[in-house]
Amino acid sequence: MFQAILSDAQGHFCMDVCTNLKTAFLDPVTSQEMAAMAGAGTLEKKAGRIYFSGGTDNPYNYNGIGYNGQPAEPSPVAFAFNVHSGEWETISENNPEPTMDHRGLLVTRRGLIIVGGMEKGQQVTAKVTVVKPSSRK
């Protein structure tokens, strides 16, 4: 089963993309710095965390220009929802190469691996970036 991590007005949720069935709602993000549209998300079963990285707080369609007419800028924050504690955790607060509109996010021993996306200034990138945790809670 392939699941996507999505957001709506009630918060983040997991969804089976084959059946469009919402499987689990997560508590809403409590920090504005963590709120992100077009970020990447992935589940790490062993650690019981759902990771998110990048994205933006300015929703946009496809070109990186927000519906408000302002350019969307990527967030440098990576965070996770800990399914065991039910709490949000900051993984890294300052990714030096923040992106949004990612093509994928993987969890490895070396950190979160972000595939592609859009950089500052609405520049599409094929870069593969490793975000190392600044701390683990």
C-alpha positions in Angstrom: 0.0 0.0 0.0 1.4 3.4 -1.0 0.5 6.3 1.3 0.8 10.0 0.8 1.2 12.6 3.5 -1.2 15.5 2.8 -2.7 18.5 4.5 -6.1 20.1 4.7 -7.8 22.6 7.1 -7.9 20.1 9.9 -4.2 19.2 9.8 -2.0 16.6 8.2 -3.2 13.1 7.4 -2.1 9.9 5.7 -4.0 8.7 2.6 -3.9 5.5 0.6 -3.5 6.9 -2.9 -5.0 3.8 -4.5 -8.3 4.1 -2.7 -8.3 7.8 -1.6 -9.1 6.6 1.9 -7.8 8.8 4.7 -6.2 6.5 7.2 -5.0 8.7 10.1 -5.3 12.3 11.1 -2.4 13.9 12.9 -2.7 16.8 15.3 -2.3 20.2 13.5 1.2 21.7 13.4 1.5 24.1 16.3 4.4 26.2 14.9 4.1 28.5 11.9 7.7 27.6 11.0 6.6 24.0 10.6 3.5 24.7 8.4 4.4 23.8 4.9 2.7 23.3 1.6 4.5 21.4 -1.2 7.0 19.9 1.2 8.0 16.3 1.1 6.8 13.7 3.6 7.7 10.1 4.3 7.1 7.5 7.0 9.9 5.7 9.0 8.1 2.7 10.6 11.0 1.6 12.8 11.3 4.9 14.5 7.6 5.7 14.4 8.1 9.1 12.8 6.5 10.8 9.8 9.0 13.2 8.4 8.4 16.5 6.5 10.9 18.7 4.9 10.8 22.1 3.1 7.7 23.4 1.4 6.4 26.9 1.8 3.8 28.8 3.9 2.6 30.5 0.7 0.4 28.2 -1.3 1.0 28.2 -5.1 -0.1 26.4 -8.2 2.8 25.2 -10.4 5.2 28.1 -11.0 6.1 29.0 -7.4 4.1 32.3 -7.5 1.5 32.2 -4.7 -2.2 32.7 -5.2 -1.6 36.0 -3.5 0.7 37.1 -6.4 3.8 36.9 -4.2 6.7 34.5 -4.9 6.7 31.5 -2.6 10.0 30.8 -0.8 11.0 27.4 0.6 11.2 26.7 4.3 14.5 25.6 5.7 12.8 23.5 8.4 12.5 19.7 8.6 10.2 18.2 11.2 8.5 15.0 12.2 5.4 13.7 13.9 6.3 11.1 16.5 3.5 8.5 16.3 4.5 7.1 19.8 4.3 10.4 21.7 1.8 12.1 19.5 4.1 15.2 19.3 5.7 17.2 16.6 9.5 17.4 16.7 12.0 19.7 14.9 14.6 17.7 13.1 16.6 20.6 11.5 15.9 24.3 11.6 18.2 25.6 9.0 18.7 23.6 5.8 21.3 25.7 3.9 19.6 24.7 0.6 15.9 24.8 1.3 13.5 23.5 -1.4 9.8 23.0 -2.0 7.7 21.0 -4.5 9.9 18.0 -4.0 10.0 14.8 -6.0 10.7 12.5 -3.0 12.0 12.2 0.5 13.9 9.2 1.9 15.0 8.4 5.5 18.6 7.0 5.8 21.2 6.6 8.6 22.9 9.7 7.2 19.7 11.9 7.3 16.7 12.8 5.2 17.4 12.7 1.5 15.4 15.2 -0.6 15.1 14.6 -4.3 14.6 17.5 -6.7 12.2 20.4 -6.2 12.2 24.1 -6.5 14.8 26.4 -4.9 14.6 30.1 -3.9 13.6 32.3 -6.8 11.4 29.6 -8.3 14.4 27.7 -9.8 13.6 24.1 -10.5 16.4 21.7 -9.4 17.3 18.1 -9.8 19.7 18.2 -6.8 19.7 15.4 -4.3 20.2 17.0 -0.8 20.9 15.4 2.6 19.4 17.1 5.6 21.2 16.0 8.8 19.3 16.1 12.0 20.4 18.9 14.3 18.9 17.0 17.3 16.8 14.0 18.1 14.1 14.3 20.8 
